[in-house]
Amino acid sequence: MKGKLLTGVGLLLIAAALLLTVYNIRESDRAGAESEEMVVRMESLTADLPERLETEKKELVPEYKKNPEMEMPTVEVNGQECVGTIEIPALGLKLPVISEWSYAKLKKAPCRYSGSAYLKNMIIAGHNYRTHFSGIKRLDPGDSVVFTDADGNVFSYEVTEMETVGGYDIEKMEGGDWDLTLFTCTNKGKARAAVRCREIEE
């Protein structure tokens, strides 16, 4: 009798694990599809920006260079205020970046955790979904990361360091002199994988 009970419990646990795996895969796919839709929408809303920026470059210095402490502009996409897009060629990713973070927003797309591209201290958090930031743990020094703000200004970076930060060590996450940091959960949320980047000046 005891053996049958233990077998039954074991089968229930296996079924629960399978259901959780299926749920996580579906959540990741849903988040990926939503992020992809947001990027397409952002690109259609800002389609005239390259031409406008070319004209502005010839005429004047971009506003953010004159006033780096200015608020980053946003564009509303699918009900979310986005500061731009993040592109990681090595992972084949191009994702929107929501202006402010919350756990609910992280389920839709990566979010600006703190800082600004203009002040060279931006930190972007992304969920550990396969379609979001799960792959950043595989990046190597020298890999390219590109952030494009809502006004079409392009900021190019290269990965310089990978770091593991305690799950609640905010001081360490925000510390250091990094132009851009990307991070996601690892080890069941007990730690964060942080990718530190330097801007490549043109």
FENSUL-V245096 format. One record per backbone hydrogen bond with DSSP energy under -0.5 kcal/mol. NH is the residue of the N-H (numbers start at 0). CO is the residue of the C=O. If there is no record, write none. Layout:
nh=[NH/NH]
co=[CO/CO]
This chain:
nh=[4/5/6/7/8/9/10/11/12/13/14/15/16/17/18/19/20/21/22/23/24/25/26/27/28/29/30/31/32/33/34/35/36/37/38/39/40/41/42/43/44/45/46/48/51/52/53/54/55/56/57/58/59/64/65/66/69/74/76/79/81/81/82/83/84/85/86/87/90/91/91/92/94/96/97/97/98/100/105/106/106/107/108/109/110/111/112/112/113/119/120/121/121/122/123/124/125/126/131/132/133/135/136/137/138/141/142/144/145/146/147/148/149/149/151/154/156/157/158/159/160/162/164/164/166/168/169/172/173/174/177/178/179/180/181/182/183/185/188/189/190/191/192/193/193/194/195/195/196/197/199/200]
co=[0/1/2/3/4/5/6/7/8/9/10/11/12/13/14/15/16/17/18/19/20/21/22/23/24/25/26/27/28/29/30/31/32/33/34/35/36/37/38/39/40/41/43/45/47/48/49/50/51/52/53/54/55/61/61/62/66/81/79/76/74/79/96/96/147/94/145/92/87/87/88/87/85/83/95/109/80/111/101/102/103/104/104/95/124/97/110/122/122/116/115/115/178/113/180/110/182/105/128/126/128/132/133/134/135/158/139/156/86/154/84/152/72/82/148/146/144/197/142/195/195/193/162/191/189/165/167/168/169/170/175/196/196/121/194/123/192/190/185/186/185/164/183/162/191/181/160/193/179/157/155/198]
